[in-house]
Amino acid sequence: MKKAFTLLAAFAVLALGVPQTASAETLRVGMECTYAPFNFKNANGELDGYDVDVAKGVAEIIGADLEFVCQQWDGMIPALLANKFDLVVASMSITDSRLKKMDFSQPYRISVGRLVGKKNAGLNLFDDAGKPIAANFAGVKVGLERASTYASWFEAVLPDAEVALYDDNESLYLDLVNGRTDIIMTNPMKAYLRFLSKDDGAGFEFVSPQVDERKFFGIGVGIGLRQGNDALKGRLNGALKTLTEDGSLEKYALKYFPFAIHNEKWIPVQ
């Protein structure tokens, strides 16, 4: 009798349209987890950084739970395409070459490159128009992160430069300090916070202007996803628009930088 009553009650709930508890959508997010201050593990072993804040902000708006997956940079795109995770929120620049393999949301931060080297080294690597002087790179050892947009830029623009490739950003700085390389190319925001503003970077400075070429660095950094997920992409873009217009992206940036690192106005990019 009790069992029959329970079944009748359950049917009644369905008939009345009482909402049932549904499990939230879970999105798996790939990132390096070693790229401070964008995505890294803090002193408590928790993931932190601008990318992490953006991912959490987007997830809250679209009503999804997140599962973070740590992935080495040069395997990030293959892992996404192999369905190891659903999204890449790892400061990945939107470029034409990457768009042939994957899709991206609208940008959530700008993307440029800049060279760092010793102070007063007498390097004259760029002309007054901001163009590299190829001949002046002769004999200069350049450190670059493997599979990065910076490596692609050097390969195309300065193919004769003496380049050393690194699997992670920390090794890049270590070899610069130890004199194994003369200059490195990296994100200027990262370079300032991680290196130039610290004791180990006291003898170093920017030795180039900002290098901003859409062909290599793209239109900025976006959330990566597999092609064909247009509905999810639309939801991501809607969330990023909200985070831009309500000041959240600026709030996230000011936790790690002395300035905002996104386009202040929401301008959809085709």
N, C-alpha and C positions, 0 to 999 in steps of 0.2 A: 504493500500500500504506500509506504513511504517513498519507494523508488518511483512508483507511478506518479505521485504528487510532484516529485522533483522534475520528472520529464515534462509534466504539464506546465510547471512553472517556467521551465526553459523555453517551451514553445510560446508561452505568453509573452515572455521578454522579447522574443524575435518578432512576434506579431505586433507588439506595441512600438517596435522600432527603437528600442532602448539601445544606445551605442555600446558596442563591446570594446574592450581594451585591445588595441592592435599594436603589434610590435613595430617600432620605428624603423624606417629604412636605414640600413648601415652602409656607409660608403668607405671603402678602403683607400687610404691616402698614402702615396709614396713620397718620401723625401729622404735626403741624405742623413739627417739627424746629427751631422757633425759640422754644419755650415753656419756658425754663429756670426751675426746675431739674427739670421733669418730662420734657421731651423737647427736646433741643438738640444742636448740634454743638460739641464741645469744641475746645480749642486745636489739636488734631491733626486736626480735621476729621471726627472720629468721632462718631456719635450716642451721647448720654449722657443720664442722667437717670432718675428714678424709674420713669416709664412704660417706658423702654427696659429697665431691669432686670427689671421685672415680665414684659414680653414674653419676654425671654430665659429667665427662670426657668420660665415656663409651657411654652415650647417645649422646654426640656430634659426636662421631666417627660413630655410627651406624645410626645416623639421626633420633633419637626419642625424643619426649617430655616426661617429667617426671611429675608424680603426686605423691607427698609423702603422705604416710598414717602412722600416729603414732599409734603404737600398743604395749601393754604391753608384756614384754618378754615371759612369760610362755604361752601366746596365739599366739605367732608368727607363729609357724608351722601350727597349726590348721587353722589360718586365711588365710595363703597361700593356703592350700589345699581346703579351702572353697571359693577360688577365690575372697577374699577380696582385694588382690593385686597380681601382676604378679611376682615380684621379692622381695627378702629379701636382703637388703644391710645394715646389722646391726652388723658387726663384728661377724658373726655366723661361728663357726668352722666347718670344714668338718669332720664328723665322720662317722664310719661305721653304727652306729645306726640311724643317721639322713638320710643316703643314702638309707635306707630301705623305707623311706617315701617320699623323695624328691630328687632332683638333685642339683648339684652345678657346677659353673664355675670352672676354674682353680683358685688357691689361689691368692689373691691380698695382703695378709700380713701373717706373721708368727703367730703362736698361741702356747703360753706356759702359765704356771701358776706359782705363787710364793706366799709364805706366808709372811704376814706382822704382826709384833707384837711390843711390847714395847722394847726399847733399854735396854740392860743389864738385861734382864729378866731371864737369865740363862737357856733358853730353849735349849734342845739338842734333836731336833726332827728328824734329819737325820744323817745317818752314813757317813763315809768318801767316800763311793761309791755313795752317793746321794740318798740312799734308806731310806724311812721313818722308824723310830723305833716306832713300834706300842705301846709298853708299855709306852713310854714317852709322849704319847698323853693323857694318863689317867688324868682326872681332868682338862684338858685344854679345854676351851670353844671356839668353832670354828664358825665363821660367814661365811655363803656362800650365794650367790644369788640363789634363787629358779630356778630349771630347767636348771641350767648352767652345763657346762662340769666339772667345779670344784666340784659341788655337786655330779655328777656322779662318779668322781674319788674317793672322800671320801667314798661314799657308797660302792664302790667295794674294795678299798684298805685298808681303815680304818673304817670298819663298826661299830666298838665299840666307835668311837670318839663321843664326846658330841657336836652335831651340832645344830645351830640355822639358819633357812632359812629366807631370806629376799626377798621382791618383787622388790626391786630396789637397785642400787649401793650406792646411797647416804645414805640410812638407814644403810647399811653395815658399812660405815666409822663412822657414828654417834655413833653407839653402841660400836665400837672399842674404840673411844675416851672417851666415858662415862664409859668404863670398864664393859659393859654388856657382851662383849666377850674378849678373850685374844688374839686371832689371827684371821685373815681373809685370804682367798685365792682368788686372783684375778689376772688380767693381770698386769704384772710388769710395762709396759709402762703407763698404766692408773694409777697405784699406785704411780709411781714417779711424774707424772705431776699433778694429782689431790690432792695428799695427802703428800707424803714424801718431796716434795719440797716447801710445804706451812707451814705456822706457826702452824696450828693445827696438823701437822704431825712431828713436830720437835722432839718429844720424841719417835718416832717409827722408825723402820728399817726393812729391809728384814731379815727374820729369817729362811730362807730355800734357797737352790739352786733353779735354774729353774727346774720346773717339766715339762718334755717334753715326753709324752707317746702318740704315735699315736693312740693307741686303744681308748684313752679318749679325747685327744685334737685334734686329726686328723692331717692332713697335712698342716693345715693353715686355714685361713679365706677365704671364697669364696662368690660369689653371689648365693643365693638360688633361685630355680625355681621349678615348678612342673615337675614331670617326663613326658617324652614323647615330650618335646619341644626341640628336638635336633637341629633344625635350629637356634632357638634363642640362645641356648647354644653355638653353633659355632660362632655366631656373637659376643657374649659376650667375648668369649675366644680370638677372633681376636682383639677386642678392648683392652683387658687387655694386650695382647702381645705388642701392640703398645705403651700403656701407660708405660709399663716396659722399653721398649727399647729406647724410646725417653726421658726418665728421668722424666716423669710426676709424676709417683708414688713417686719418691724420693722428688720431689718438694712439693707434697701434704703433705708428712710426715714431712718435715722440717718446715711447718707452725705451727706444734703442738708439735713436738718432736725434740730432739737434734741429731737424727739419723734416718736412713731409717728403715722401719719396714716390708720390703718385701724381698724376695729372689732377689738378685741383677741381676741374670741371669734368663732369661725365660727358664724354664725347665718344659715342659708339664708333668703333673702327670696323670697316667692312672687310 
